[in-house]
Amino acid sequence: MTSIDLLKFMLPDFLVEHFEVVSAENTEEILHLYFEEKITPPKEFNTLKLLSKGFQDEIIIQDFPLRGKLVYLHIKRLRWTNKSKGGIIKRDWVLVAKGTRMTEEFSAFLKEINR
């Protein structure tokens, strides 16, 4: 088992596959994990000539607690410029459960235990 496989047990799969951990801050009560999207153009736009134009504003979402600590994921997503036609392109990530600031998995878990 690789370290990537282990991370998939603790973090949402899309984060491990499409983002890199760039830093972490650990206190007694909170773990902050910082991610940046990997510089790989979206596959759905393979036919276009894209140029990375930096990151969008960071979003912060809450995930499952780890070892009794609150976990906050700080995520920076890339935006791309279409060199042929102009305009900005970005992946349509569904990172946050609707109406919350939590991952979808964490939100579903909380709903289930409240039943």
VMD Tcl script that builds the backbone (N, CA, C; Angstrom):
set m [mol new atoms 345]
animate dup $m
set s [atomselect $m all]
$s set {name element resname resid chain x y z} {
  {N N MET 1 A 0.857 -1.174 0.000}
  {CA C MET 1 A 0.000 0.000 0.000}
  {C C MET 1 A 0.905 1.240 0.000}
  {N N THR 2 A 0.588 2.176 -0.874}
  {CA C THR 2 A 1.388 3.405 -0.985}
  {C C THR 2 A 0.840 4.485 -0.057}
  {N N SER 3 A 1.596 5.557 0.095}
  {CA C SER 3 A 1.115 6.670 0.916}
  {C C SER 3 A -0.113 7.318 0.280}
  {N N ILE 4 A -0.196 7.290 -1.045}
  {CA C ILE 4 A -1.384 7.818 -1.736}
  {C C ILE 4 A -2.608 6.983 -1.377}
  {N N ASP 5 A -2.449 5.659 -1.339}
  {CA C ASP 5 A -3.559 4.783 -0.951}
  {C C ASP 5 A -4.020 5.088 0.471}
  {N N LEU 6 A -3.071 5.344 1.368}
  {CA C LEU 6 A -3.427 5.673 2.747}
  {C C LEU 6 A -4.171 7.005 2.824}
  {N N LEU 7 A -3.729 7.980 2.047}
  {CA C LEU 7 A -4.416 9.270 2.041}
  {C C LEU 7 A -5.857 9.134 1.576}
  {N N LYS 8 A -6.120 8.215 0.650}
  {CA C LYS 8 A -7.482 8.023 0.143}
  {C C LYS 8 A -8.428 7.526 1.231}
  {N N PHE 9 A -7.889 6.891 2.276}
  {CA C PHE 9 A -8.725 6.468 3.393}
  {C C PHE 9 A -9.131 7.648 4.266}
  {N N MET 10 A -8.322 8.701 4.268}
  {CA C MET 10 A -8.561 9.822 5.168}
  {C C MET 10 A -9.155 11.046 4.489}
  {N N LEU 11 A -8.959 11.158 3.188}
  {CA C LEU 11 A -9.394 12.357 2.466}
  {C C LEU 11 A -10.293 11.972 1.301}
  {N N PRO 12 A -11.123 12.901 0.843}
  {CA C PRO 12 A -11.940 12.611 -0.347}
  {C C PRO 12 A -11.054 12.240 -1.542}
  {N N ASP 13 A -11.476 11.249 -2.313}
  {CA C ASP 13 A -10.685 10.738 -3.445}
  {C C ASP 13 A -10.275 11.833 -4.422}
  {N N PHE 14 A -11.189 12.757 -4.737}
  {CA C PHE 14 A -10.871 13.783 -5.728}
  {C C PHE 14 A -9.693 14.643 -5.274}
  {N N LEU 15 A -9.543 14.852 -3.971}
  {CA C LEU 15 A -8.415 15.649 -3.480}
  {C C LEU 15 A -7.090 14.941 -3.723}
  {N N VAL 16 A -7.058 13.665 -3.423}
  {CA C VAL 16 A -5.820 12.898 -3.570}
  {C C VAL 16 A -5.432 12.780 -5.039}
  {N N GLU 17 A -6.409 12.629 -5.912}
  {CA C GLU 17 A -6.128 12.425 -7.331}
  {C C GLU 17 A -5.784 13.710 -8.079}
  {N N HIS 18 A -6.425 14.825 -7.736}
  {CA C HIS 18 A -6.304 16.040 -8.537}
  {C C HIS 18 A -5.619 17.215 -7.843}
  {N N PHE 19 A -5.262 17.063 -6.567}
  {CA C PHE 19 A -4.661 18.154 -5.811}
  {C C PHE 19 A -3.407 17.672 -5.102}
  {N N GLU 20 A -2.517 18.615 -4.815}
  {CA C GLU 20 A -1.305 18.324 -4.055}
  {C C GLU 20 A -1.405 19.003 -2.696}
  {N N VAL 21 A -0.943 18.312 -1.660}
  {CA C VAL 21 A -0.851 18.929 -0.346}
  {C C VAL 21 A 0.367 19.840 -0.370}
  {N N VAL 22 A 0.163 21.128 -0.106}
  {CA C VAL 22 A 1.282 22.074 -0.146}
  {C C VAL 22 A 1.753 22.475 1.246}
  {N N SER 23 A 0.871 22.363 2.244}
  {CA C SER 23 A 1.290 22.625 3.615}
  {C C SER 23 A 0.213 22.152 4.581}
  {N N ALA 24 A 0.565 22.180 5.860}
  {CA C ALA 24 A -0.372 21.794 6.917}
  {C C ALA 24 A -0.034 22.578 8.175}
  {N N GLU 25 A -1.064 22.868 8.951}
  {CA C GLU 25 A -0.895 23.513 10.254}
  {C C GLU 25 A -1.632 22.659 11.266}
  {N N ASN 26 A -0.940 22.329 12.347}
  {CA C ASN 26 A -1.498 21.432 13.337}
  {C C ASN 26 A -1.470 22.102 14.706}
  {N N THR 27 A -2.642 22.243 15.336}
  {CA C THR 27 A -2.712 22.742 16.704}
  {C C THR 27 A -3.318 21.631 17.564}
  {N N GLU 28 A -3.538 21.913 18.831}
  {CA C GLU 28 A -4.119 20.895 19.704}
  {C C GLU 28 A -5.527 20.502 19.281}
  {N N GLU 29 A -6.271 21.449 18.689}
  {CA C GLU 29 A -7.679 21.205 18.379}
  {C C GLU 29 A -8.003 21.141 16.903}
  {N N ILE 30 A -7.154 21.734 16.047}
  {CA C ILE 30 A -7.504 21.873 14.625}
  {C C ILE 30 A -6.336 21.475 13.734}
  {N N LEU 31 A -6.680 20.800 12.633}
  {CA C LEU 31 A -5.713 20.474 11.588}
  {C C LEU 31 A -6.157 21.187 10.313}
  {N N HIS 32 A -5.295 22.062 9.796}
  {CA C HIS 32 A -5.557 22.755 8.544}
  {C C HIS 32 A -4.675 22.110 7.472}
  {N N LEU 33 A -5.302 21.650 6.379}
  {CA C LEU 33 A -4.570 21.068 5.257}
  {C C LEU 33 A -4.770 21.970 4.039}
  {N N TYR 34 A -3.672 22.316 3.385}
  {CA C TYR 34 A -3.708 23.235 2.249}
  {C C TYR 34 A -3.412 22.481 0.956}
  {N N PHE 35 A -4.302 22.635 -0.026}
  {CA C PHE 35 A -4.202 21.927 -1.304}
  {C C PHE 35 A -4.184 22.907 -2.462}
  {N N GLU 36 A -3.437 22.545 -3.503}
  {CA C GLU 36 A -3.479 23.274 -4.769}
  {C C GLU 36 A -3.717 22.264 -5.878}
  {N N GLU 37 A -4.580 22.636 -6.812}
  {CA C GLU 37 A -4.895 21.749 -7.936}
  {C C GLU 37 A -3.635 21.497 -8.767}
  {N N LYS 38 A -3.441 20.249 -9.153}
  {CA C LYS 38 A -2.299 19.897 -9.998}
  {C C LYS 38 A -2.417 20.597 -11.348}
  {N N ILE 39 A -1.288 20.968 -11.906}
  {CA C ILE 39 A -1.288 21.717 -13.173}
  {C C ILE 39 A -1.416 20.737 -14.338}
  {N N THR 40 A -2.607 20.160 -14.445}
  {CA C THR 40 A -2.946 19.271 -15.553}
  {C C THR 40 A -4.254 19.771 -16.140}
  {N N PRO 41 A -4.262 20.132 -17.422}
  {CA C PRO 41 A -5.512 20.634 -18.003}
  {C C PRO 41 A -6.642 19.607 -17.890}
  {N N PRO 42 A -7.862 20.081 -17.718}
  {CA C PRO 42 A -9.003 19.160 -17.636}
  {C C PRO 42 A -9.109 18.288 -18.888}
  {N N LYS 43 A -9.320 16.986 -18.698}
  {CA C LYS 43 A -9.420 16.045 -19.824}
  {C C LYS 43 A -10.569 16.395 -20.765}
  {N N GLU 44 A -11.633 16.956 -20.203}
  {CA C GLU 44 A -12.787 17.297 -21.031}
  {C C GLU 44 A -12.485 18.421 -22.020}
  {N N PHE 45 A -11.336 19.089 -21.853}
  {CA C PHE 45 A -10.943 20.160 -22.763}
  {C C PHE 45 A -9.646 19.822 -23.505}
  {N N ASN 46 A -9.392 18.532 -23.737}
  {CA C ASN 46 A -8.161 18.068 -24.399}
  {C C ASN 46 A -7.930 18.697 -25.767}
  {N N THR 47 A -8.991 19.012 -26.477}
  {CA C THR 47 A -8.845 19.527 -27.844}
  {C C THR 47 A -8.485 21.007 -27.886}
  {N N LEU 48 A -8.566 21.692 -26.756}
  {CA C LEU 48 A -8.294 23.131 -26.710}
  {C C LEU 48 A -6.858 23.397 -26.267}
  {N N LYS 49 A -6.314 24.523 -26.707}
  {CA C LYS 49 A -5.007 24.968 -26.222}
  {C C LYS 49 A -5.250 25.833 -24.990}
  {N N LEU 50 A -4.830 25.309 -23.837}
  {CA C LEU 50 A -5.081 26.005 -22.577}
  {C C LEU 50 A -3.786 26.490 -21.956}
  {N N LEU 51 A -3.881 27.604 -21.259}
  {CA C LEU 51 A -2.755 28.180 -20.545}
  {C C LEU 51 A -3.201 28.431 -19.110}
  {N N SER 52 A -2.441 27.888 -18.144}
  {CA C SER 52 A -2.781 28.088 -16.735}
  {C C SER 52 A -2.670 29.565 -16.387}
  {N N LYS 53 A -3.688 30.088 -15.730}
  {CA C LYS 53 A -3.724 31.501 -15.354}
  {C C LYS 53 A -3.814 31.686 -13.843}
  {N N GLY 54 A -3.194 30.797 -13.111}
  {CA C GLY 54 A -3.161 30.945 -11.660}
  {C C GLY 54 A -4.369 30.343 -10.976}
  {N N PHE 55 A -4.499 30.663 -9.714}
  {CA C PHE 55 A -5.520 30.044 -8.888}
  {C C PHE 55 A -6.704 30.967 -8.643}
  {N N GLN 56 A -7.854 30.346 -8.457}
  {CA C GLN 56 A -9.039 31.057 -8.003}
  {C C GLN 56 A -8.882 31.305 -6.506}
  {N N ASP 57 A -9.807 32.051 -5.914}
  {CA C ASP 57 A -9.759 32.272 -4.469}
  {C C ASP 57 A -9.867 30.942 -3.741}
  {N N GLU 58 A -9.172 30.856 -2.634}
  {CA C GLU 58 A -9.185 29.645 -1.809}
  {C C GLU 58 A -10.565 29.441 -1.199}
  {N N ILE 59 A -10.988 28.181 -1.141}
  {CA C ILE 59 A -12.212 27.851 -0.403}
  {C C ILE 59 A -11.806 27.006 0.796}
  {N N ILE 60 A -12.580 27.105 1.859}
  {CA C ILE 60 A -12.294 26.354 3.081}
  {C C ILE 60 A -13.527 25.529 3.404}
  {N N ILE 61 A -13.305 24.221 3.547}
  {CA C ILE 61 A -14.420 23.337 3.897}
  {C C ILE 61 A -14.008 22.430 5.055}
  {N N GLN 62 A -14.999 22.029 5.828}
  {CA C GLN 62 A -14.751 21.152 6.958}
  {C C GLN 62 A -14.930 19.713 6.520}
  {N N ASP 63 A -14.048 18.844 7.026}
  {CA C ASP 63 A -14.113 17.420 6.695}
  {C C ASP 63 A -14.205 16.630 7.989}
  {N N PHE 64 A -14.206 15.299 7.881}
  {CA C PHE 64 A -14.270 14.423 9.046}
  {C C PHE 64 A -13.162 14.770 10.034}
  {N N PRO 65 A -13.463 14.750 11.329}
  {CA C PRO 65 A -12.403 14.923 12.322}
  {C C PRO 65 A -11.401 13.767 12.248}
  {N N LEU 66 A -10.151 14.066 12.549}
  {CA C LEU 66 A -9.101 13.044 12.607}
  {C C LEU 66 A -8.464 13.072 13.984}
  {N N ARG 67 A -8.440 11.945 14.646}
  {CA C ARG 67 A -7.808 11.837 15.962}
  {C C ARG 67 A -8.295 12.922 16.921}
  {N N GLY 68 A -9.601 13.212 16.880}
  {CA C GLY 68 A -10.199 14.176 17.794}
  {C C GLY 68 A -9.984 15.632 17.423}
  {N N LYS 69 A -9.424 15.893 16.251}
  {CA C LYS 69 A -9.185 17.274 15.816}
  {C C LYS 69 A -10.153 17.643 14.707}
  {N N LEU 70 A -10.601 18.889 14.716}
  {CA C LEU 70 A -11.369 19.398 13.587}
  {C C LEU 70 A -10.437 19.477 12.392}
  {N N VAL 71 A -10.953 19.171 11.205}
  {CA C VAL 71 A -10.138 19.212 9.993}
  {C C VAL 71 A -10.751 20.203 9.011}
  {N N TYR 72 A -9.921 21.147 8.566}
  {CA C TYR 72 A -10.340 22.117 7.565}
  {C C TYR 72 A -9.450 21.968 6.339}
  {N N LEU 73 A -10.090 21.856 5.195}
  {CA C LEU 73 A -9.385 21.711 3.926}
  {C C LEU 73 A -9.391 23.071 3.224}
  {N N HIS 74 A -8.218 23.587 2.948}
  {CA C HIS 74 A -8.067 24.863 2.240}
  {C C HIS 74 A -7.689 24.502 0.802}
  {N N ILE 75 A -8.561 24.821 -0.139}
  {CA C ILE 75 A -8.396 24.328 -1.505}
  {C C ILE 75 A -8.297 25.485 -2.491}
  {N N LYS 76 A -7.237 25.446 -3.301}
  {CA C LYS 76 A -7.070 26.425 -4.384}
  {C C LYS 76 A -7.226 25.686 -5.705}
  {N N ARG 77 A -8.167 26.174 -6.519}
  {CA C ARG 77 A -8.429 25.558 -7.823}
  {C C ARG 77 A -7.853 26.429 -8.923}
  {N N LEU 78 A -7.394 25.775 -9.993}
  {CA C LEU 78 A -6.807 26.481 -11.125}
  {C C LEU 78 A -7.868 27.040 -12.064}
  {N N ARG 79 A -7.475 28.043 -12.794}
  {CA C ARG 79 A -8.291 28.526 -13.912}
  {C C ARG 79 A -7.378 28.538 -15.130}
  {N N TRP 80 A -7.984 28.329 -16.285}
  {CA C TRP 80 A -7.252 28.217 -17.542}
  {C C TRP 80 A -7.797 29.207 -18.549}
  {N N THR 81 A -6.926 29.735 -19.389}
  {CA C THR 81 A -7.344 30.595 -20.489}
  {C C THR 81 A -7.319 29.768 -21.768}
  {N N ASN 82 A -8.387 29.848 -22.533}
  {CA C ASN 82 A -8.456 29.190 -23.833}
  {C C ASN 82 A -7.697 30.079 -24.819}
  {N N LYS 83 A -6.507 29.625 -25.264}
  {CA C LYS 83 A -5.657 30.446 -26.135}
  {C C LYS 83 A -6.281 30.672 -27.516}
  {N N SER 84 A -7.114 29.747 -27.993}
  {CA C SER 84 A -7.715 29.884 -29.318}
  {C C SER 84 A -8.869 30.883 -29.319}
  {N N LYS 85 A -9.783 30.726 -28.385}
  {CA C LYS 85 A -11.018 31.522 -28.396}
  {C C LYS 85 A -11.080 32.546 -27.269}
  {N N GLY 86 A -10.110 32.535 -26.376}
  {CA C GLY 86 A -10.169 33.419 -25.219}
  {C C GLY 86 A -11.145 32.867 -24.188}
  {N N GLY 87 A -11.300 33.550 -23.118}
  {CA C GLY 87 A -12.223 33.116 -22.069}
  {C C GLY 87 A -11.538 32.234 -21.037}
  {N N ILE 88 A -12.141 32.171 -19.880}
  {CA C ILE 88 A -11.604 31.391 -18.761}
  {C C ILE 88 A -12.354 30.064 -18.659}
  {N N ILE 89 A -11.604 29.002 -18.428}
  {CA C ILE 89 A -12.170 27.663 -18.247}
  {C C ILE 89 A -11.718 27.156 -16.886}
  {N N LYS 90 A -12.629 26.508 -16.172}
  {CA C LYS 90 A -12.272 25.873 -14.907}
  {C C LYS 90 A -13.088 24.604 -14.748}
  {N N ARG 91 A -12.530 23.657 -13.994}
  {CA C ARG 91 A -13.262 22.422 -13.738}
  {C C ARG 91 A -14.463 22.733 -12.857}
  {N N ASP 92 A -15.504 21.954 -13.033}
  {CA C ASP 92 A -16.711 22.130 -12.231}
  {C C ASP 92 A -16.653 21.144 -11.065}
  {N N TRP 93 A -15.891 21.495 -10.036}
  {CA C TRP 93 A -15.770 20.625 -8.867}
  {C C TRP 93 A -16.977 20.801 -7.972}
  {N N VAL 94 A -17.524 19.715 -7.481}
  {CA C VAL 94 A -18.560 19.771 -6.452}
  {C C VAL 94 A -17.844 19.411 -5.158}
  {N N LEU 95 A -17.305 20.435 -4.505}
  {CA C LEU 95 A -16.476 20.206 -3.333}
  {C C LEU 95 A -17.255 20.273 -2.028}
  {N N VAL 96 A -18.334 21.037 -2.027}
  {CA C VAL 96 A -19.046 21.309 -0.788}
  {C C VAL 96 A -20.487 20.826 -0.916}
  {N N ALA 97 A -20.992 20.188 0.150}
  {CA C ALA 97 A -22.388 19.756 0.157}
  {C C ALA 97 A -23.279 20.988 0.114}
  {N N LYS 98 A -24.345 20.912 -0.652}
  {CA C LYS 98 A -25.249 22.053 -0.843}
  {C C LYS 98 A -25.766 22.566 0.502}
  {N N GLY 99 A -25.648 23.872 0.697}
  {CA C GLY 99 A -26.145 24.497 1.922}
  {C C GLY 99 A -25.216 24.358 3.118}
  {N N THR 100 A -23.995 23.848 2.908}
  {CA C THR 100 A -23.056 23.677 4.010}
  {C C THR 100 A -21.682 24.190 3.605}
  {N N ARG 101 A -20.754 24.106 4.509}
  {CA C ARG 101 A -19.341 24.360 4.226}
  {C C ARG 101 A -18.554 23.101 4.583}
  {N N MET 102 A -19.168 21.930 4.312}
  {CA C MET 102 A -18.554 20.636 4.611}
  {C C MET 102 A -18.448 19.824 3.339}
  {N N THR 103 A -17.555 18.842 3.354}
  {CA C THR 103 A -17.498 17.931 2.219}
  {C C THR 103 A -18.812 17.165 2.151}
  {N N GLU 104 A -19.152 16.682 0.970}
  {CA C GLU 104 A -20.400 15.930 0.807}
  {C C GLU 104 A -20.423 14.688 1.695}
  {N N GLU 105 A -19.276 13.990 1.784}
  {CA C GLU 105 A -19.215 12.768 2.595}
  {C C GLU 105 A -19.458 13.064 4.069}
  {N N PHE 106 A -18.861 14.144 4.581}
  {CA C PHE 106 A -19.018 14.503 5.980}
  {C C PHE 106 A -20.454 14.922 6.258}
  {N N SER 107 A -21.046 15.679 5.360}
  {CA C SER 107 A -22.432 16.096 5.501}
  {C C SER 107 A -23.371 14.885 5.538}
  {N N ALA 108 A -23.155 13.928 4.623}
  {CA C ALA 108 A -23.986 12.713 4.591}
  {C C ALA 108 A -23.828 11.910 5.883}
  {N N PHE 109 A -22.611 11.836 6.394}
  {CA C PHE 109 A -22.338 11.115 7.633}
  {C C PHE 109 A -23.112 11.753 8.787}
  {N N LEU 110 A -23.064 13.078 8.901}
  {CA C LEU 110 A -23.765 13.759 9.992}
  {C C LEU 110 A -25.276 13.569 9.893}
  {N N LYS 111 A -25.803 13.597 8.674}
  {CA C LYS 111 A -27.248 13.364 8.498}
  {C C LYS 111 A -27.611 11.965 8.957}
  {N N GLU 112 A -26.771 10.999 8.634}
  {CA C GLU 112 A -27.051 9.602 8.988}
  {C C GLU 112 A -27.037 9.382 10.496}
  {N N ILE 113 A -26.078 9.967 11.205}
  {CA C ILE 113 A -26.018 9.729 12.648}
  {C C ILE 113 A -27.107 10.504 13.415}
  {N N ASN 114 A -27.705 11.497 12.773}
  {CA C ASN 114 A -28.799 12.242 13.420}
  {C C ASN 114 A -30.137 11.535 13.297}
  {N N ARG 115 A -30.206 10.459 12.546}
  {CA C ARG 115 A -31.486 9.752 12.366}
  {C C ARG 115 A -31.797 8.889 13.536}
}
mol reanalyze $m
mol bondsrecalc $m
mol representation Tube
mol addrep $m
